[in-house]
Amino acid sequence: MTVSFIHLSDIHFGQERDDALHFNNDVKAQLIVDAAEVVRALPGGVAHGILVTGDIAQAGKADQYTDAGRWLDQLSEAVGCESFRIQMVPGNHDLDRSLLSKGGSLMLDAIRAGGAAEYEAILSSAADRAVLFARFSDYGKFCEGYDCALDSEGRYATNMLVELAPGRFIRFVRLNSSLLCTGEEDDKNPQLMVGARQFTIPRTKGEEIVALIHHPLNWFKDSGDVAKYLRSRARILISGHEHNPRVHVEEVESETDFMMLAAGATVPTRSNEPYAYTYNVIEFDWDSEKDALAVKIHPRAWNPDFTRFEADENVLGKPEPDFVLGCPNFRAVAPAVTHNQVSAAVPPAAAAHETPTVEIVAEVVENAKEPEVKPELPGYRLLLLRFFRDLTEGERLRILTELDAIPLDSDDLMTQATERHLFDWLVGHGKLKNIQQLVEHYIQFKDGGE
């Protein structure tokens, strides 16, 4: 059962100046058309999600995410996936650098002068973390709607699980490589860090990890430790930032492989070279003969002479590079039913309608509370998206107050995490339709309705 994802990176909404606005808008419109055509030719004819490896915005501002949300909705509809089935990580352009305080600058200087111990000391303080995470203010509201919230304690985040075969899953893990960014970092003298609390991803039998990150490994002070863990714990690392598409697979040990896939820029800041605009369509499947993960990449690039996207036959070595990655966590479970056995046991008509299981599940974090919404209700994901992405903070608080989630005389500090907790609390108490009605009211009012 093949699953297909659209992979984007470095879209930079808000960068457009002068006539570049028209060129970039046309490219983004043509990307939607192209992605729909590519996906229709794949098994199943639809995409199962969208992966975005950072730099959605140019300067981390709310209006840039408003434009990004509208475009992602159009792309989702064109490729046949639900609009909330998006996995995203922030890039260095997704933080608002104007929000860096003097105290924040001193913390970043301390980490640069030190290393892992200083980084861990700062992340161990809730007050210090709040200073650094404050720069993701508008990105934070945007990604919360897609249930891709940044972990406020600087750990990895994961909530999408895909079943490829009985007992064989891929899990998307999101890593934030941009917390320490100032705009002055480079890969010649690395100053960024991933941090041990983030890259120590656990092994799970039957699950292979696809890690999403913005910066490639060579940008980190702790790249040696990061590489050791990711090479042994993940099967694939997908990155962005450098605008230089490439793929590399190495054998970690016998029957264990590690792929690094670096993206080009979907809409680069400078696009004066052929094939400057790029994106990928990626297929994941289970290889039953080797009990391994099969990956096929469809690299797409802009042809400026014909002003369209087409297969890029050069950048990744061939038009549609495919790989079979040795997977120790697949082999750690009982043998799964093979494709041949499925074909023999299931009538052809039924087998033709098999669809993969792509689940958005509760975040896996240490000491986490049980999710409020269990089992998940129909319409919950789309409502969550509209509540956080499409409403202002004032509108969200009015809804929470009107539905008695917040006492009128409350003077408690209202954080985004608190808003999410109250949203889930209301849904858990049967108020999903009430929230839905109020969300529609505010959106309609903004769109000029009564």
VENZI-V446777 format. One record per residue. N is the residue number from 1. RES is the residue in three letters. PHI is phi as a letter, one per 20 degrees, with the letter a starting at -180 (NA if undefined). PSI is psi in radians with two decimals (999 if undefined). Layout:
[[N RES PHI PSI] [N RES PHI PSI]]
//
This chain:
[[1 MET NA 1.77] [2 THR f 2.40] [3 VAL d 2.50] [4 SER c 2.41] [5 PHE c 2.47] [6 ILE e 2.26] [7 HIS d 2.09] [8 LEU c 2.73] [9 SER b 2.58] [10 ASP l 1.10] [11 ILE e -0.56] [12 HIS l 0.88] [13 PHE f 2.27] [14 GLY o -0.05] [15 GLN e -0.25] [16 GLU f 2.36] [17 ARG c 2.45] [18 ASP l -2.33] [19 ASP f -0.22] [20 ALA f -0.48] [21 LEU g -0.76] [22 HIS f -0.72] [23 PHE f -0.84] [24 ASN f -0.66] [25 ASN f -0.66] [26 ASP f -0.74] [27 VAL f -0.78] [28 LYS f -0.60] [29 ALA f -0.71] [30 GLN f -0.51] [31 LEU f -0.72] [32 ILE f -0.78] [33 VAL f -0.80] [34 ASP f -0.79] [35 ALA f -0.69] [36 ALA f -0.70] [37 GLU f -0.74] [38 VAL f -0.80] [39 VAL f -0.65] [40 ARG f -0.47] [41 ALA e -0.07] [42 LEU e 2.86] [43 PRO g 2.26] [44 GLY n -0.50] [45 GLY m 0.12] [46 VAL c 2.77] [47 ALA e 2.64] [48 HIS d -0.03] [49 GLY r 3.10] [50 ILE c 2.35] [51 LEU d 2.27] [52 VAL c 2.00] [53 THR e 0.87] [54 GLY n 2.94] [55 ASP l 0.90] [56 ILE f -0.74] [57 ALA d 2.98] [58 GLN e -0.57] [59 ALA b 0.35] [60 GLY m 0.57] [61 LYS d 2.65] [62 ALA g -0.76] [63 ASP f -0.52] [64 GLN f -0.64] [65 TYR f -0.49] [66 THR f -0.81] [67 ASP f -0.71] [68 ALA f -0.71] [69 GLY f -0.74] [70 ARG f -0.76] [71 TRP f -0.72] [72 LEU f -0.60] [73 ASP f -0.77] [74 GLN f -0.73] [75 LEU f -0.79] [76 SER g -0.81] [77 GLU f -0.72] [78 ALA f -0.60] [79 VAL e 0.05] [80 GLY n 0.37] [81 CYS d 2.68] [82 GLU f 2.52] [83 SER f -0.33] [84 PHE e -0.02] [85 ARG e 1.14] [86 ILE c 2.34] [87 GLN d 2.26] [88 MET b 2.64] [89 VAL c 2.71] [90 PRO e 2.65] [91 GLY d 3.13] [92 ASN f -0.37] [93 HIS e -0.05] [94 ASP e 0.04] [95 LEU d 2.60] [96 ASP e 1.78] [97 ARG f -0.34] [98 SER f -0.24] [99 LEU e 0.11] [100 LEU f 2.06] [101 SER e 2.98] [102 LYS f -0.71] [103 GLY f -0.67] [104 GLY f -0.69] [105 SER f -0.70] [106 LEU f -0.65] [107 MET f -0.75] [108 LEU f -0.67] [109 ASP f -0.68] [110 ALA f -0.69] [111 ILE f -0.72] [112 ARG f -0.70] [113 ALA f -0.44] [114 GLY d -2.04] [115 GLY r -2.37] [116 ALA f -0.70] [117 ALA f -0.76] [118 GLU f -0.68] [119 TYR f -0.79] [120 GLU f -0.67] [121 ALA f -0.71] [122 ILE f -0.72] [123 LEU f -0.29] [124 SER f -0.20] [125 SER d 2.11] [126 ALA f -0.67] [127 ALA f -0.73] [128 ASP f -0.72] [129 ARG g -0.73] [130 ALA f -0.65] [131 VAL f -0.79] [132 LEU f -0.73] [133 PHE f -0.28] [134 ALA g -0.47] [135 ARG f -0.24] [136 PHE e 0.44] [137 SER g -1.00] [138 ASP f -0.62] [139 TYR f -0.68] [140 GLY g -0.73] [141 LYS f -0.68] [142 PHE f -0.88] [143 CYS f -0.45] [144 GLU f -0.64] [145 GLY f -0.56] [146 TYR e 0.13] [147 ASP l 0.63] [148 CYS d 0.72] [149 ALA f 2.56] [150 LEU f 2.42] [151 ASP f 2.10] [152 SER f -0.14] [153 GLU d 0.19] [154 GLY m 0.42] [155 ARG e 3.01] [156 TYR f 2.83] [157 ALA c 2.56] [158 THR b 2.32] [159 ASN b 0.21] [160 MET c 2.18] [161 LEU c 2.29] [162 VAL c 2.16] [163 GLU e 2.07] [164 LEU e -0.50] [165 ALA a 2.90] [166 PRO g 2.06] [167 GLY m 0.06] [168 ARG d 2.04] [169 PHE c 2.68] [170 ILE d 2.43] [171 ARG d 2.21] [172 PHE e 2.22] [173 VAL d 2.28] [174 ARG d 2.26] [175 LEU d 2.37] [176 ASN e 1.88] [177 SER e 0.09] [178 SER d 0.05] [179 LEU g -0.56] [180 LEU e 0.11] [181 CYS f 2.49] [182 THR c -0.21] [183 GLY o -0.13] [184 GLU d -0.01] [185 GLU f 2.71] [186 ASP b 2.97] [187 ASP e -0.11] [188 LYS f -0.59] [189 ASN c 1.35] [190 PRO g 2.34] [191 GLN c -0.21] [192 LEU e 2.80] [193 MET b 2.58] [194 VAL e -0.73] [195 GLY n 2.41] [196 ALA f -0.59] [197 ARG f -0.25] [198 GLN d -0.67] [199 PHE e -0.10] [200 THR e 1.26] [201 ILE e 2.29] [202 PRO f 2.73] [203 ARG e 2.53] [204 THR c 2.21] [205 LYS g 2.33] [206 GLY n -0.20] [207 GLU d 2.29] [208 GLU d 2.45] [209 ILE e 2.35] [210 VAL d 1.87] [211 ALA e 2.37] [212 LEU d 2.30] [213 ILE b 2.73] [214 HIS e -0.90] [215 HIS e 2.42] [216 PRO f 2.91] [217 LEU f -0.52] [218 ASN f -0.03] [219 TRP e 0.01] [220 PHE d 2.46] [221 LYS f -0.61] [222 ASP e 0.54] [223 SER f -0.56] [224 GLY f -0.84] [225 ASP f -0.68] [226 VAL f -0.80] [227 ALA f -0.71] [228 LYS g -0.79] [229 TYR f -0.78] [230 LEU f -0.67] [231 ARG f -0.60] [232 SER e -0.38] [233 ARG d -0.38] [234 ALA d 2.70] [235 ARG e -0.55] [236 ILE c 2.43] [237 LEU c 2.09] [238 ILE d 2.18] [239 SER c 3.06] [240 GLY c -2.39] [241 HIS m -0.87] [242 GLU e -0.12] [243 HIS l 0.47] [244 ASN c 1.61] [245 PRO f 2.36] [246 ARG a 2.83] [247 VAL b 2.46] [248 HIS b 2.31] [249 VAL c 2.30] [250 GLU c 2.62] [251 GLU e 2.04] [252 VAL f -0.80] [253 GLU b -3.12] [254 SER g 2.19] [255 GLU m 0.50] [256 THR c 2.03] [257 ASP d 2.80] [258 PHE c 2.18] [259 MET d 2.37] [260 MET d 2.06] [261 LEU d 1.96] [262 ALA d 2.32] [263 ALA e 2.67] [264 GLY e -3.02] [265 ALA e 2.26] [266 THR f -0.80] [267 VAL c 1.56] [268 PRO f 2.82] [269 THR f -0.49] [270 ARG c 2.26] [271 SER c 1.02] [272 ASN d 0.23] [273 GLU c 2.66] [274 PRO g 2.52] [275 TYR m 0.57] [276 ALA f -0.59] [277 TYR e 2.18] [278 THR b 2.75] [279 TYR b 3.00] [280 ASN c 2.66] [281 VAL d 2.24] [282 ILE c 2.28] [283 GLU d 2.35] [284 PHE d 2.41] [285 ASP b 2.93] [286 TRP e 2.23] [287 ASP e 1.88] [288 SER f -0.52] [289 GLU f -0.68] [290 LYS d -0.01] [291 ASP l 0.94] [292 ALA c 3.07] [293 LEU e 2.09] [294 ALA e 2.31] [295 VAL c 2.24] [296 LYS c 2.25] [297 ILE d 2.34] [298 HIS d 1.58] [299 PRO f 2.27] [300 ARG d 2.43] [301 ALA b 2.70] [302 TRP e 2.24] [303 ASN e 1.86] [304 PRO f -0.40] [305 ASP f -0.59] [306 PHE d 0.08] [307 THR l 1.00] [308 ARG b 2.84] [309 PHE e 2.57] [310 GLU b 2.99] [311 ALA f 2.33] [312 ASP e 1.91] [313 GLU e -0.06] [314 ASN d -0.73] [315 VAL f -0.62] [316 LEU d 0.28] [317 GLY n -0.55] [318 LYS a 2.90] [319 PRO g -0.69] [320 GLU c 1.29] [321 PRO f 2.39] [322 ASP c 2.60] [323 PHE b 2.67] [324 VAL c 2.02] [325 LEU d 2.18] [326 GLY f 2.29] [327 CYS c 1.72] [328 PRO f -0.54] [329 ASN f -0.44] [330 PHE f -0.78] [331 ARG f -0.23] [332 ALA f -0.14] [333 VAL d 3.01] [334 ALA g 2.62] [335 PRO g 2.37] [336 ALA e 2.87] [337 VAL f 2.30] [338 THR e 2.91] [339 HIS f -0.68] [340 ASN f -0.70] [341 GLN f -0.66] [342 VAL f -0.78] [343 SER f -0.65] [344 ALA f -0.56] [345 ALA e -0.42] [346 VAL d 2.31] [347 PRO g 2.54] [348 PRO g -0.70] [349 ALA f -0.69] [350 ALA f -0.74] [351 ALA f -0.58] [352 ALA f -0.38] [353 HIS d 0.14] [354 GLU f 2.41] [355 THR c 2.50] [356 PRO f 2.73] [357 THR e 1.98] [358 VAL d 1.92] [359 GLU d 2.44] [360 ILE e 2.02] [361 VAL d 3.05] [362 ALA f 2.49] [363 GLU g 2.43] [364 VAL e 1.79] [365 VAL c 2.72] [366 GLU f 2.47] [367 ASN l 0.51] [368 ALA f 2.60] [369 LYS f 2.75] [370 GLU f 2.48] [371 PRO g 2.50] [372 GLU f -0.59] [373 VAL d 1.79] [374 LYS b 2.08] [375 PRO f 2.81] [376 GLU f 2.41] [377 LEU e 2.59] [378 PRO g 2.35] [379 GLY n -0.13] [380 TYR f -0.82] [381 ARG f -0.79] [382 LEU f -0.66] [383 LEU f -0.71] [384 LEU g -0.76] [385 LEU g -0.85] [386 ARG f -0.62] [387 PHE f -0.84] [388 PHE e -0.63] [389 ARG e -0.65] [390 ASP d -0.10] [391 LEU d 2.66] [392 THR f 2.90] [393 GLU g -0.71] [394 GLY f -0.71] [395 GLU f -0.70] [396 ARG f -0.74] [397 LEU f -0.61] [398 ARG f -0.69] [399 ILE f -0.80] [400 LEU f -0.63] [401 THR f -0.78] [402 GLU f -0.56] [403 LEU e 0.27] [404 ASP m 0.45] [405 ALA e -0.43] [406 ILE c 2.15] [407 PRO f 2.51] [408 LEU f -0.52] [409 ASP e 0.24] [410 SER f 2.37] [411 ASP c 0.36] [412 ASP f 2.60] [413 LEU f 2.22] [414 MET d 1.87] [415 THR e 2.96] [416 GLN f -0.64] [417 ALA f -0.65] [418 THR f -0.73] [419 GLU g -0.78] [420 ARG f -0.71] [421 HIS f -0.76] [422 LEU f -0.64] [423 PHE g -0.87] [424 ASP f -0.60] [425 TRP f -0.76] [426 LEU f -0.78] [427 VAL f -0.73] [428 GLY f -0.36] [429 HIS d 0.44] [430 GLY n 0.35] [431 LYS d 0.33] [432 LEU g -0.82] [433 LYS f -0.60] [434 ASN f -0.75] [435 ILE f -0.77] [436 GLN g -0.77] [437 GLN f -0.74] [438 LEU f -0.67] [439 VAL f -0.82] [440 GLU f -0.65] [441 HIS f -0.84] [442 TYR f -0.68] [443 ILE f -0.73] [444 GLN f -0.66] [445 PHE f -0.74] [446 LYS f -0.52] [447 ASP e 0.06] [448 GLY o 0.13] [449 GLY e 3.13] [450 GLU e 999]]
//
